[in-house]
């Protein structure tokens, strides 16, 4: 079981997390962009559809070595948002991004 703290909320990630596992299974079953788009439009809010790709872009910029303050300015987000991405990279996440 992996436990990590994020903004004072403890999140438990384990093989026994059935809802998360089900979500991952559904995503992995998508065979086309249209299928995935249909799923994402159905389960995410408009705000999430903006924020999630933005977070991915932040991670890509961090991995290119761009300074956190520069990213925050360019993406119009707080430095804390960028720092969160940086911390996740340091934890070994985003290996395939």
Secondary structure in CASP SS format (residue, H / E / C, confidence):
PFRMAT SS
TARGET T0000
AUTHOR 0000-0000-0000
METHOD secondary structure of the structure
MODEL  1
X C 1.00
X E 1.00
X E 1.00
X E 1.00
X E 1.00
X E 1.00
X C 1.00
X C 1.00
X E 1.00
X E 1.00
X E 1.00
X E 1.00
X E 1.00
X C 1.00
X C 1.00
X C 1.00
X C 1.00
X H 1.00
X H 1.00
X H 1.00
X H 1.00
X H 1.00
X H 1.00
X H 1.00
X H 1.00
X H 1.00
X H 1.00
X H 1.00
X H 1.00
X C 1.00
X C 1.00
X C 1.00
X H 1.00
X H 1.00
X H 1.00
X H 1.00
X H 1.00
X H 1.00
X H 1.00
X H 1.00
X H 1.00
X H 1.00
X H 1.00
X C 1.00
X C 1.00
X H 1.00
X H 1.00
X H 1.00
X H 1.00
X H 1.00
X H 1.00
X H 1.00
X H 1.00
X H 1.00
X H 1.00
X H 1.00
X H 1.00
X H 1.00
X H 1.00
X H 1.00
X H 1.00
X H 1.00
X H 1.00
X C 1.00
X C 1.00
X C 1.00
X C 1.00
X H 1.00
X H 1.00
X H 1.00
X H 1.00
X H 1.00
X H 1.00
X H 1.00
X H 1.00
X C 1.00
X C 1.00
X C 1.00
X H 1.00
X H 1.00
X H 1.00
X H 1.00
X H 1.00
X H 1.00
X H 1.00
X H 1.00
X H 1.00
X H 1.00
X H 1.00
X H 1.00
X C 1.00
X C 1.00
X C 1.00
X C 1.00
X C 1.00
X C 1.00
X C 1.00
END
